[in-house]
Amino acid sequence: MWTMRWDVLCIAFAGWFVAYAIQARRRAVLLPPGPRGLPFIGNALHLSLTDSFMQFRQWADCHGPLIYFHTFGREFVVVNDLKMALDLFDQRSGIYATKPRLVMAGELVGKEKTSMVFSKYNALHRKCRRIAHSWMNKQHVREYSWPLQEAASYRLLVSVLDNPANFSEAIRTNAGAVLLKALYGIECLPVDDPNINLSEHVCELTNEAAHPGRWLVDSFPVVRTCPNRHVVPWGHFKRWAAASRETTERLIRGPFNAVKDSMREGSAISCWVADTLLDEAKGAKTVDDIHAAMVAAGTLYAAGIDTTVSAIRMFWLMMVLHPDIQRKAQAEIDAVVGTQRLPTMEDREKLPYLNCIIKEVLRFGTIVPLMPHSLDVDDACTISLRPAIYHNPNTYPSPDEFRPERYLPHSGPVAAFDPEVIGFGLGRRTCVGEHFAQAIMFLNMAHTLAVFDLRPAKDANGVPRPPAVAWRGGHIRCVRVVVPSCPLWRISPFSLLTS
Ligand code: HEM
């Protein structure tokens, strides 16, 4: 009969441990520095469950431009240096174009197949990018988005006038309305639109699903085979994943299927999705093509709202906190555009100071703080950490100050490095929505400055209350201005809108 030989077992374990220690020591010589981890679990206990990128930033201050850490055998390399990030993700973008395996976000919630942002660099992704580019290229955005964006931005001004306390939500509705109309031909409600609420919910779920170190199953894929929570108490992650998957699919499929239904009934109105499905030349012929169009539209819709909303809310906050910068930008607009009309996209090149504000919002707000990529050949996760790059005092002196002047040609010995170069990503996974984002940010900011003075709200005694800000960390850093600023109109928006 088989009996347990404890002596053999102990010798085998000791052998494994010595081999592990020797291998770990050898690898440590080759690997970049990083926080010291424990055997096997690595740095799992160090990772913050809520704000991992601030954690990475602290590590960057201690360990330098390139950091290595691991959790349960999952390896991470964090790139904190501008030149290294350009070398790896731009120059060698061919081998860094894919995404690491994320069991929770990618597989259980299903984002690998329903979102361009999380998909591997494969045939589906390339097809989606081609379609997304046909909608979001410079010329198409100019022709089809600018008019929609201008109209939505006017509506934003009126909505803020009506209900200043609700400005934060109005900014969200504005961004969502343009995307819903352009992509799916859907008119959204002025407040509490179900599609827009759903997109916000999905963004929260995505942030949680993709949070580094949040889910055991990301380190131990085998955990996904465990029974659900009725059998083991920690099996509830499967229910969470299933519910998140269902919600995410509703966002991707709902508006797309509505377009398909209206096409079938012959009542479809022209929009980017309908035009693509109808236009044989654009290639939506096979089931795969139709799926790619659905994923491309759904990703643009989801990715486009949260990023631009975050940037525009950050702009409001900075204007309230820096009245001198606000006055300077208003003076520029008044001098170039006058006070009889609102700025248009054609004015953009003549407003250098406002353009510097947009750059500084992108740097200071760091809307997309970290984006994990991985090598074709292994699944180590390589993260370029924008907060560390954007707050490097060698590149941006006094990095914690909001100073748009730093990008002006004669602001110092040399103008600061343009944060837009890396702000929209690098290499083959760069942001497809950059032209759209630039236009919506410019129009919203220029119109707001032309019409309003943004000031802090006052308390019952008439004392200004500095706005309080809530950050939501994650793959998109979302700002919520809790105590609203109080927009006072300096020029009647109604007189401008009707002229
Ligand atoms: C201020 C606004 C925005 C910022 C800062 C921003 C930033 C980024 C960054 C850094 C990436 C690269 C991620 C990576 O390295 O994997 C990215 C990807 C992406 N962005 Fe944006 N973005 C913005 C607005 C938009 C808008 C308005 C849209 C769509 C309407 C959009 C759609 C996308 C998509 C689809 C991807 C995935 C591209 C791919 O993986 O091939 N973004 N964005």
Residues whose N, C-alpha, C, O or C-beta is under 5 A from the ligand:
A	BS01	HEM	M116 V117 T299 L300 A303 G304 T307 T308 A311 I367 V368 M371 I422 G423 F424 G425 L426 R428 R429 T430 C431 V432 G433 F436 A437
